Amino acid sequence: MYQHICAAFHAHYPSQTSRLYGEKHFAFFDRLIDHTISSFVPVHRSLDKTKIILRAGYVQGVHVGDKYDAYSFEESEHDTIAAKKSPVHMEVCTVYSLSSELVALEPNQVDLGTNLSSWKAKLVASSPNEKIRIRLLPCIPNHNLLVRDAAGYVYLDVLADAEDAPVSMYEVAVNDEAAYEIRDSITKKALDFPPILVNSDGALDRLVNFMGHLSIFKYFEMIDNRALDSEFEKSFSLYYDRELGTDGYYEVVHGQSLQITFTNLSKNPRYVAAFNLTPSWKISNMIRRDGMYQPVNPVNSQLNERGSWEFKLNMTIPPHKLTDGMSGKIEDIIKFFITDSTPDFPQMVLPALDDLGKNRGSDDYQLKKFLQGMENGFSVTRKDNTGSWATRTLLIRTIAP
């Protein structure tokens, strides 16, 4: 759970670093807690009885357009039993920090009446993540031109500096060397992008390309399946051969390795893909075989199937990071996608920034194709039900010896 929280903060709020204090293997009332996964959220009417309130908001990752199925509070939370009931179909229309408003898609389907205080809802379809917002500070010239050119990127939202502008993840400024820099909007720490001198030829075009590249990278990192399938979540496990740090990172010394073991706990095959989001702003598939995924069959002694797959990551720091007064550390993100049906994963989602050419459209296309596959559940079963899938995000920091 803590690893998932750290990964979510890194994706959505990179300036915030979660830390775990105290004993990591201790919990009050641990033996009394039901550790089954509950994907239902309480629903109630507002005090004036005019609105339907979902007790989850921005903090829980709710977006406008998310679709929920509402059930009576007495209904079973077991997926197969709940699926047999007739839910009330609802959609999120407004999102607040810790709550949201729902509207019934079929108002006459069920009269919720005064019993709505004892209802609960389950997410059945999540809307796409919001675009990556980048704000232009007043020192940046040609605001309108940059906003116009950036519109060509599907996952980028460039904002001119204004008091009523929504909160942005990043901002563009001009540093003391008269070069553009993209930096965290809270910590003001500049990202590791090649410098773009303000007066250099094609400076604005390069700036737009860099912002677009960043938007694809961060959007991919944020991908997660919030419509949890509790049975599928319990059908596999991932084990790492070293302790998770208090800041959510696994630390590996240069030249050493991190071993990951995926175990299939179900009676059906599971399929795993691993993408590396590198410090050079590249996203590539680490599986090199047909389909770009690793099948993991369930345990079968007669067929010599162990029901697990071991994956070793050999971590190194580029030579230039170990010399010339550099920090002597790099950070990688490994994103796993686990499915219950044979997927179609790409070999590369995004090239390294140094290799960034003029193929902006193809970069967007790879991610759009990937997202479309996920919206379709990677495949469709014989009963026309979309397949199940989940993600796991691993943060790794490689340090100098």
Secondary structure, DSSP 8 states (H G I E B T S, - for coil): -HHHHHHHHHHH-TT------S-TT--TTGGGS--S---EEEEEE-TTSS-EEES--GGGT--TT-EEEEEETTS---HHHHTTS--EEEEEEEE-SS-EEEEESSTTS---GGGGGGEEEEEEE------EEEEE-TTSS-HHHHHHHHTT-TTEEEEE--TT----SEEEEE-TTSEEEEEETTT--B-S---EETTSTTHHHHHHHHHHHHHHHHHHHH----S--HHHHTTEEEEESS---TTS-EEEETT-EEEEEEEE-SSS-EEEEEEEE-TTS-EEE---SGGGSEEE---BTTTTB-SEEEEEEE----HHHHSTT--SEEEEEEEEEEESS-----SEEE--GGG--S-HHHHHHHHHHHHHHHHTTSSB-TTS-B--EEEEEEEEEEE--
